Each structure stands twice: as structure tokens, then as C-alpha cells.
């Protein structure tokens, strides 16, 4: 017998599914012991310089297999731009394998490519074209770049920009030139030794790598002048207001600790990092030796006369439109 107030059981309604299976990627915390006041290019100006690529196209209807899972694919501007410039969509395992091969051993050209998105907006120049030009001109064999001078010549030809080669390390007068260059919103290419977490270290050039810096965080005693706005989420962090006249801040004196950080990015990671200026300076100054593992791997490399010391040590490249 069924009571008049009973009703047939209904299956439970499943909770709505999140369209993205990945947890949101939160930015890394700022390095400890930052001064109370700081200076950075405004996020809106960086976003304007590097416009986000269009969304990935949807999968064709009726496909049975999902595309290969690449961590951070939908959040990585660099990865999506590489796929788009290569003329394919991330719809097969071969596409992903080809992309990873494209970046292998080409950290310098990847850094120049990323700088190109600032110098030749909005699309820059395809990475494959940079590799082709560098190979044809004898600057590289595998995609490696062991000469800052050759990198400068390639930048001027491929990007149509002005390249200024710095010698003598990122110290003394060069330090002020680098910081003023970054405050003006121009990219800097830096060779350094890469640690396991992609940060600069000191391995005598055995882990020689390239990074592009596109901004600087300066610790100052007070807000430099009108024309700066405090970040709504980080008290004590001030950005120059786009389109509003403002006086550049006074540069911290050389030798002061924890007052200058470079906003940097390199080809093995899709995220920007903040690097202590002295850490970058010291890593750049000790690039002296060719990696023993590369010397015995049976491959050909283009190394300038004088070796790594002559090609990379204490050098950097200032790029301007």
C-alpha cells in the first residue's frame, strides 16, 4: 500500500561541474623584506603592451578523444601564441611534442621573441622565423645563443629595433642605465646561470640561460611625485598612472640591500618572477665556462672566439623601439 503523500524517488541532481579542471593559479608571493614603498610599471600598461591572444578554438563536434592536457594551457599567453604562430591548434599529441621541441635549447631566442611582443606589438615575430634567421647567419647551430653581440645584431634585423650592448657587468654606470631603461618601459635581455627554480645562480656558465626583464620594483623612502597611484590590493605598492605626467623616482644607491628587484621571465616557465638585482648581477658576471655536459653530448654549438667568457660574461642587451 502506498501512502497518498509519498512520491516516487527521483535521482539526485548532480552539482554543476566547473568547466576548468585546474585550480586557479595564484601569483607567487613577493620576496621577503621588501621596503614599504615600491614602484612598478602599471599592470594596465603591461597588459596594453602585450595584448592577450584570442581564446582557443572549440573542439570539432563529434571528436572522440580530448586534446592532450598541458598544464596552464588556457592561462599561458606564451604557449598559446606559439601554437597560433605555428598555424595549428592544440588538438593532437604531435602538436604538443613539436612545440616542446621548438623551445628546447633555444632560451635566448625565446627571450628575444618575448621581447619582440613589446617592441613589435601586437604579434611580434614568429619564433620559428627567429631560429631560421639565426641559423642562416651562423649565430647558432641548435638554437643556442652564446654571443650577446650576435643577439643584438639579430634583434636589430629581425625586430627593427635599437640594440645597445652593455659590457662590464650590471654595475656602476651600467646599473643606472639598466634601471632607467626599465623604468622607461623597454625590455632588457640578460644571460645568467639558471638554478633549478629558474632563478639566477652561480655555476660558472655551466647552466647559461637567457631571460627578458620588462619591469623593475624599486624600494623608495616616499612616493616620488604626483602621478602615482597606490595598488588597491597591496598597500605600499605604487604604480605610475598611465597618461599622467610624473617624475621618475630616484634610483636606490648601489650597495643597498633588498631595494631593487627585476621583473623577469624566461622560456622554461610561463610566469614572471621577481629577482633581486644583486643576484642577477652576480650571476651575469661569472659566466666563464662552457658546460662540460654540452661539450661531450656530440652536438655542434656556435661559440664565439674567446668562449663563453667573451660572448656572455658581464654583458646584457638594452632593446628600444
C-alpha positions as CSV (number, residue, x, y, z in Angstrom):
1,X,0.0,0.0,0.0
2,X,1.4,3.5,-1.0
3,X,0.5,6.5,1.1
4,X,-1.1,9.4,-0.7
5,X,1.6,11.8,0.5
6,X,4.5,9.7,-0.9
7,X,6.1,10.3,-4.3
8,X,8.4,8.2,-6.4
9,X,12.0,8.6,-5.6
10,X,13.9,10.9,-8.1
11,X,17.6,10.6,-8.8
12,X,19.7,13.3,-7.1
13,X,20.7,16.3,-9.2
14,X,24.4,16.3,-9.6
15,X,26.2,19.6,-8.7
16,X,27.2,21.8,-11.6
17,X,30.6,21.0,-13.0
18,X,33.4,23.5,-13.2
19,X,34.3,23.9,-16.9
20,X,38.0,24.0,-15.9
21,X,39.5,21.1,-14.1
22,X,42.5,23.1,-13.0
23,X,42.7,25.2,-9.8
24,X,43.2,28.9,-10.4
25,X,46.9,29.8,-10.5
26,X,47.7,32.4,-7.8
27,X,50.6,34.7,-8.3
28,X,53.7,33.9,-6.2
29,X,54.2,35.9,-3.0
30,X,56.5,38.9,-3.1
31,X,60.1,38.3,-1.9
32,X,60.5,38.9,1.8
33,X,61.9,42.1,3.3
34,X,60.6,44.4,0.6
35,X,60.6,48.1,1.5
36,X,57.4,49.7,2.5
37,X,57.1,51.7,-0.8
38,X,57.8,50.4,-4.2
39,X,57.5,51.3,-7.9
40,X,56.4,49.2,-10.8
41,X,55.0,49.8,-14.3
42,X,51.2,49.7,-14.1
43,X,49.6,46.3,-14.8
44,X,47.3,48.1,-17.3
45,X,50.2,49.4,-19.3
46,X,51.9,46.0,-19.4
47,X,48.6,44.5,-20.5
48,X,48.2,47.1,-23.2
49,X,51.7,46.3,-24.5
50,X,51.2,42.6,-24.5
51,X,47.6,42.0,-25.6
52,X,46.1,38.7,-24.6
53,X,45.8,36.2,-27.5
54,X,42.3,35.2,-28.7
55,X,40.7,32.2,-27.0
56,X,41.5,28.7,-28.1
57,X,39.0,27.4,-30.8
58,X,36.5,24.8,-29.5
59,X,36.9,21.2,-30.4
60,X,35.1,20.0,-33.5
61,X,31.8,18.3,-32.7
62,X,31.9,14.5,-32.5
63,X,35.6,14.1,-31.7
64,X,36.1,11.1,-29.6
65,X,39.5,12.0,-28.0
66,X,40.2,15.0,-25.9
67,X,43.3,17.1,-26.7
68,X,46.4,16.4,-24.7
69,X,46.4,18.0,-21.3
70,X,49.1,20.7,-21.0
71,X,49.3,22.4,-17.5
72,X,48.3,26.1,-17.7
73,X,47.5,25.9,-21.4
74,X,44.5,28.2,-21.2
75,X,46.4,30.6,-18.9
76,X,49.6,30.7,-20.8
77,X,49.9,33.6,-23.3
78,X,53.3,32.4,-24.5
79,X,52.2,28.8,-25.1
80,X,49.0,29.8,-26.9
81,X,50.9,32.4,-29.1
82,X,53.5,29.7,-30.0
83,X,50.7,27.4,-31.1
84,X,48.9,30.1,-33.1
85,X,52.1,31.3,-34.8
86,X,52.9,27.7,-35.9
87,X,49.5,27.6,-37.6
88,X,47.9,24.7,-35.6
89,X,45.6,24.2,-32.7
90,X,46.4,22.1,-29.7
91,X,44.4,19.2,-30.9
92,X,46.9,16.4,-31.0
93,X,49.8,14.9,-29.2
94,X,52.1,15.7,-32.0
95,X,51.3,19.4,-31.8
96,X,52.4,19.5,-28.2
97,X,55.5,17.4,-28.8
98,X,56.5,19.8,-31.7
99,X,56.0,22.8,-29.5
100,X,58.2,21.5,-26.7
101,X,60.9,20.7,-29.3
102,X,60.6,24.2,-30.6
103,X,61.7,25.7,-27.2
104,X,64.4,23.1,-26.3
105,X,67.9,24.7,-26.2
106,X,66.6,28.0,-27.6
107,X,66.3,30.0,-24.4
108,X,68.0,33.1,-25.9
109,X,65.8,33.1,-29.0
110,X,62.7,32.6,-26.8
111,X,63.7,35.6,-24.7
112,X,64.2,37.7,-27.8
113,X,60.8,36.5,-29.1
114,X,59.1,37.5,-25.8
115,X,60.8,40.9,-26.0
116,X,59.5,41.2,-29.6
117,X,55.9,41.3,-28.3
118,X,56.8,44.6,-26.6
119,X,58.9,46.0,-29.4
120,X,56.7,44.9,-32.4
121,X,53.2,44.7,-31.0
122,X,50.8,43.0,-31.1
123,X,52.1,39.8,-32.6
124,X,55.9,40.2,-32.7
125,X,57.7,37.8,-35.0
126,X,57.3,34.0,-35.1
127,X,59.8,32.1,-33.0
128,X,60.5,29.8,-35.9
129,X,61.5,32.7,-38.1
130,X,64.0,33.9,-35.4
131,X,65.5,30.4,-35.3
132,X,65.7,30.3,-39.1
133,X,67.4,33.8,-39.3
134,X,69.9,33.0,-36.5
135,X,70.8,29.7,-38.2
136,X,71.2,31.2,-41.7
137,X,73.5,33.9,-40.3
138,X,75.7,31.5,-38.4
139,X,74.8,32.7,-35.0
140,X,73.5,29.3,-33.8
141,X,73.5,25.6,-34.7
142,X,70.9,24.2,-32.3
143,X,69.1,27.4,-31.3
144,X,71.7,28.2,-28.6
145,X,73.0,31.8,-28.4
146,X,76.4,32.2,-26.7
147,X,77.1,35.7,-28.0
148,X,75.3,38.9,-26.8
149,X,76.7,40.7,-29.8
150,X,75.2,38.3,-32.2
151,X,71.9,38.6,-30.3
152,X,72.0,42.3,-30.7
153,X,72.5,42.1,-34.5
154,X,69.7,39.6,-34.8
155,X,67.4,41.8,-32.7
156,X,68.1,44.9,-34.9
157,X,67.5,42.9,-38.1
158,X,64.5,40.8,-37.1
159,X,62.7,43.3,-34.9
160,X,63.8,46.6,-36.4
161,X,64.7,47.9,-33.0
162,X,67.8,49.6,-31.5
163,X,70.1,47.2,-29.5
164,X,72.6,48.6,-27.1
165,X,75.3,46.2,-25.9
166,X,76.5,46.6,-22.3
167,X,80.0,45.5,-21.3
168,X,81.4,45.4,-17.8
169,X,78.5,43.9,-15.9
170,X,75.3,45.4,-14.4
171,X,77.3,47.6,-12.0
172,X,78.4,51.2,-11.8
173,X,77.1,53.4,-14.6
174,X,75.6,50.3,-16.3
175,X,73.3,49.8,-13.3
176,X,71.8,53.3,-13.7
177,X,71.4,52.7,-17.5
178,X,69.6,49.4,-16.9
179,X,67.2,50.8,-14.3
180,X,66.4,53.9,-16.3
181,X,65.8,51.7,-19.4
182,X,63.4,49.5,-17.5
183,X,61.6,52.5,-15.9
184,X,61.1,53.8,-19.4
185,X,59.2,50.6,-20.2
186,X,61.8,48.9,-22.5
187,X,62.9,45.3,-22.4
188,X,66.3,44.0,-21.2
189,X,67.9,40.7,-22.3
190,X,70.2,39.1,-19.7
191,X,72.3,36.0,-19.9
192,X,72.7,34.3,-16.5
193,X,73.1,30.9,-14.9
194,X,69.8,29.2,-14.3
195,X,69.0,27.4,-11.0
196,X,66.5,24.5,-10.6
197,X,63.8,27.1,-9.8
198,X,64.7,29.2,-12.9
199,X,66.3,31.9,-10.7
200,X,69.8,33.2,-11.1
201,X,72.6,31.2,-9.6
202,X,76.4,30.8,-10.0
203,X,77.6,27.7,-11.9
204,X,80.5,29.3,-13.9
205,X,78.3,29.3,-17.0
206,X,77.5,25.6,-17.0
207,X,73.8,26.5,-16.7
208,X,74.0,29.5,-19.0
209,X,70.5,30.7,-19.9
210,X,68.7,33.9,-21.1
211,X,65.9,36.0,-19.5
212,X,64.0,39.1,-20.5
213,X,63.2,41.7,-18.0
214,X,60.3,44.1,-18.6
215,X,59.9,46.0,-15.3
216,X,61.6,46.9,-12.1
217,X,60.5,47.1,-8.4
218,X,62.2,50.0,-6.6
219,X,62.2,50.5,-2.9
220,X,61.9,54.2,-2.1
221,X,61.5,56.3,1.0
222,X,58.4,58.1,-0.2
223,X,56.1,58.4,-3.2
224,X,58.2,60.1,-5.8
225,X,55.7,62.7,-7.0
226,X,52.1,63.2,-8.1
227,X,51.1,60.9,-10.9
228,X,51.4,57.6,-8.9
229,X,48.5,55.5,-7.6
230,X,48.6,53.0,-4.7
231,X,47.8,49.5,-5.6
232,X,44.3,48.6,-4.3
233,X,45.4,45.2,-3.2
234,X,48.9,45.7,-1.9
235,X,49.3,48.8,0.4
236,X,52.7,50.5,-0.1
237,X,53.0,49.5,-3.8
238,X,52.6,52.4,-6.2
239,X,52.2,52.4,-10.0
240,X,52.7,55.3,-12.4
241,X,49.3,56.4,-13.7
242,X,49.2,55.9,-17.5
243,X,48.9,59.2,-19.3
244,X,49.6,61.4,-16.3
245,X,52.9,63.3,-16.1
246,X,55.2,62.1,-13.3
247,X,58.8,62.4,-12.2
248,X,60.7,59.1,-12.3
249,X,61.8,58.0,-8.8
250,X,65.3,58.4,-7.5
251,X,67.3,55.2,-8.0
252,X,68.4,53.5,-4.8
253,X,72.1,53.7,-4.2
254,X,74.3,50.8,-5.3
255,X,75.1,48.5,-2.4
256,X,71.8,49.0,-0.6
257,X,70.2,45.6,0.2
258,X,66.8,44.5,-0.9
259,X,65.8,47.7,-2.7
260,X,65.8,46.7,-6.4
261,X,64.1,43.7,-8.0
262,X,63.8,42.9,-11.7
263,X,60.5,41.6,-13.1
264,X,61.9,38.8,-15.3
265,X,60.7,35.9,-17.4
266,X,62.5,33.1,-19.3
267,X,61.4,30.4,-21.7
268,X,61.1,27.4,-19.3
269,X,58.4,29.0,-17.2
270,X,55.1,30.7,-18.1
271,X,55.3,33.0,-15.1
272,X,57.1,36.2,-14.3
273,X,59.4,36.2,-11.3
274,X,60.9,39.0,-9.1
275,X,64.7,38.6,-8.9
276,X,67.0,40.6,-6.6
277,X,69.1,42.8,-8.7
278,X,72.3,41.8,-7.0
279,X,71.5,38.2,-7.6
280,X,71.2,38.8,-11.4
281,X,74.3,41.0,-11.4
282,X,76.5,38.4,-9.7
283,X,75.2,35.5,-11.9
284,X,75.8,37.6,-15.1
285,X,79.4,38.4,-14.0
286,X,80.6,34.8,-13.6
287,X,79.6,33.3,-17.0
288,X,83.1,32.0,-17.9
289,X,83.0,28.3,-18.9
290,X,81.2,26.1,-21.5
291,X,79.1,23.4,-19.9
292,X,81.0,20.0,-19.8
293,X,77.8,18.1,-20.5
294,X,77.3,20.0,-23.7
295,X,80.9,19.6,-24.6
296,X,80.5,15.8,-24.6
297,X,77.0,15.4,-25.9
298,X,78.2,15.0,-29.6
299,X,76.3,18.0,-30.9
300,X,77.5,21.1,-32.6
301,X,77.3,24.6,-31.0
302,X,78.3,28.0,-32.1
303,X,80.6,29.6,-29.5
304,X,82.5,32.9,-30.3
305,X,86.2,33.3,-30.2
306,X,87.1,33.5,-26.5
307,X,84.4,31.2,-25.5
308,X,81.5,31.8,-23.0
309,X,83.6,34.4,-21.2
310,X,83.9,36.6,-24.3
311,X,80.4,36.0,-25.5
312,X,78.3,36.3,-22.4
313,X,80.2,37.3,-19.2
314,X,79.2,40.7,-17.8
315,X,77.1,41.6,-20.9
316,X,73.5,42.5,-21.4
317,X,71.3,43.9,-24.2
318,X,69.1,47.0,-24.0
319,X,66.4,46.9,-26.6
320,X,64.4,50.0,-27.7
321,X,61.8,50.6,-30.4
